[in-house]
Amino acid sequence: MDKICCIILNYNDAHTTLALAGELSGSRCLSDILVVDNHSSDDSWEQLAVLKADRTSRGKQQDAGPEEKGPAVHLIRTGHNGGYGAGNQAGIDYAMEHLSPDYIVIANPDIHVSDACILRVKEALVQQKNAAAASALVRSPEGKRLFSYWDLLPMWKDLLDTEPFCRRIFKPWLITPVGRLPRGADGRSRVVGALPGSFFMLKMCCFSRREAGSLFDKNIFLYYEEKVLGRKLQSMGLVELLVGDVSYVHAHSVSVDKSLRTMAAKQKILHRSKLYYYKNYLGAGPVRLAAARLFLGLVLGEVWILTGGWRKG
């Protein structure tokens, strides 16, 4: 039976993380749950210690049948908060060294996902040899369908996708409708450029140990990790799949909202990540980067005005 390890990254959100770990503790398809505390600044590490006790109690159930045993639970802590990419990469590194998984699930604490969804996503990966990552449709807690994939755009289109009004006006040119995306090998999934980082599965046989150790770019603190991963996989001749007949629930940005209170603060980090992505993954030179900085500065001012930032000044 293939080993599937689920990594849950926590930062100052132990309550939500413990809730997801509790939900997944009843899984019959996961072999391991690895909780990574990204050096939280609150008492998350102390709260998460309950997982150590849970691991001890599970260790006493060695004689239980397969149908009675849930996934093993592991808890680690990073030396500093390096952001989403660095935290998840620490989890991948630990999993590859100690757990030897065939598949790794990256999961935000604020999602809800079923075994049926996990297994269906795995099935899509199995059926397509060059597929290295896959996910399902994203839905809100109320059942509304949410954004589920990106195209990998050239820089000028990516910039248009940043500005709220341009995004609405040029939407037909910024995202390929799902029905026009290439079909996956199973006939029900679609090949996409990048998947949301809230939940996706990696097929680890696609990577050497060295490649597995650098899937996430640790220089990006937050945002754009998904497109960076998409570009890396693309350069390796690999693809990402969106499985259209299953879904998971995402209570969007619960963890991020707790650490970044204002839209302007999020936008600044987003723009920093964009510029890094343009330079290091799209090959933008000084002139193009200067133009991008100017455009993003105007967008930041627009966001500051639209969100009432001037009232707080």
Helices and strands as residue ranges (DSSP letters): E 4-10, H 14-24, E 32-37, H 44-48, H 50-59, G 66-68, E 72-77, H 84-98, E 103-107, E 111-112, H 115-127, E 131-139, E 145-146, H 155-160, H 164-169, H 171-174, G 178-180, E 189-192, E 199-203, G 204-206, H 209-212, H 225-235, E 239-250, H 254-259, H 263-281, H 286-306, H 309-312
